[in-house]
Amino acid sequence: MVDSVPKGLLIGGQWIATSGAVPVENPATGGTLAEVADATPEQGIQALDAAVAAGPAWAATDPRERGEVLRRAFEMLHARADDFALLMTLEMGKPLAEARGEVTYGAEFFRWFSEEAVRIAGRYSVAPSGGTRLLTMKQPVGPVYAITPWNFPLAMGTRKIGPALAAGCTVVVKPAAQTPLTTLALAKVLQEAGVPDGVVNVITTSHSGAVSQPIIAHPRLRKLTFTGSTEVGRTLIREAAERVLKVSMELGGNAPFLVFDDADLDRAVAGAMLAKMRNIGEACTAANRFIVHESVADEFGKRLAERMGALTVGSGIDDGVDVGPLVDSAAVAKVSELVTDAVDAGARVLTGNRVIDGPGHFYAPTVLHDVPPTARMFAEEIFGPVAPITTFATDDEAIALANNTEFGLVSYAFTKDLTRAITVAERLESGMVGLNQGIVSNPAAPFGGIKSSGLGREGGPEGIEEYLETKYVGLAL
Ligand code: NAP
């Protein structure tokens, strides 16, 4: 599978080799999987030039035809689901079953936006004072630069490429250097699905800042869309501010997971496993702080620790493996450091608290109880298989703890009381809330955060709006 993936840059429909190369590691073995092209800043601008050149024709392509191209790509992703799943497992580590789940989820953005392409609508109204007619029209924003992270190599690409193409925009995509292969394979699928040359361009590079800066500063770029850490997002917003560039930012999270005293504990534990362990804990939506009512916290902790302790850790391509490796050795060191900090501050270890010897970058699923809210892991993304529990006595205390973070991507709450559920959902400071469920991602819903978790939404009817400008025409009769 790896051999059949193009390794060059995709610029204007041509696959271009470079003198340098970026090695791609298999995190389960520490070995090198492949090498891909290493773009220079000049090649980054060439990719943007190609997107600019292809822009007018793509914007003028019938919406139905834009949608059909996406629909074909959706079907091809399904037909090649096993290949894409294997590729993601090899370059990123997630178990094969989860990687297959990401193919389904990622492909769905192409289907959703293939349907949205033909529903871009404006408005016609009469001015309140009469006479003038107000025409409101939607137009593609123009060439887009899309930067994606390593944790969902397929879905973070389709969630940007899908709406951009549906809206009539052309794109330059830059995947993370750690996981470029899935994006390159995706670009090949898009070519085969009939995407014209220059409409989708891909650059891979070992120096993302130096290559991205001139693209963001270029007067022909119209939109920057980024998924990644809040730290890098801040840098990119500053760079984009120079040109008042339209930006969408899907940034870091620090999700609270609230369990009230009336919650169905079986459901809460099942939801916790999903919210914590999806993607080995390496998800922006990962439950990062378990905030549990004091009357049920011991029972919840016991059941969660039993489930977490029973998980099989290993290489994602092996049968029966539940938890793959973390993405690199730095990720293992960070997780280990956060756990040590919490234990030193008085947290009790219910299971785990162990780096698993290599090769590969493994950490044992861990549950910590009585974690002081001042522990570092309550302020930072853990991005690993660690579930820290703290307790609360009143609903007000639970909400205050949950909102005590600069982030606001997603929150989870478990309760059987409908009034409490709605009240809590309204008071939680996050762009998304999972009520009695441990997963919120859905292509038909607006995914995104508030506070330092980002700007804009991906998916749902809102998703395409990020790639459209609104123009108003006043017509005197
Ligand atoms: P990251 O370090 O911020 O990197 C994300 C992307 O930005 C990569 O492609 C990276 O390329 C690139 N990049 C880094 N520095 C850059 C710069 N100065 N200029 C331009 N591009 C630059 O994040 P990550 O470690 O890959 O991903 C994990 C983070 O993403 C977590 O914080 C997670 O919460 C967040 N995330 C958010 C969402 C969401 O929807 N809100 C979804 C998934 C992940 P290189 O790696 O090649 O340098």
Boltz pocket constraint, residues with backbone or C-beta under 6 A from the ligand:
constraints:
  - pocket:
      binder: B
      contacts: [[A, 147], [A, 148], [A, 149], [A, 150], [A, 151], [A, 152], [A, 156], [A, 174], [A, 175], [A, 176], [A, 177], [A, 178], [A, 205], [A, 206], [A, 208], [A, 209], [A, 210], [A, 212], [A, 213], [A, 227], [A, 228], [A, 229], [A, 230], [A, 232], [A, 233], [A, 235], [A, 236], [A, 249], [A, 250], [A, 251], [A, 252], [A, 253], [A, 283], [A, 284], [A, 285], [A, 381], [A, 409], [A, 449], [A, 453], [A, 454]]
      max_distance: 6.0
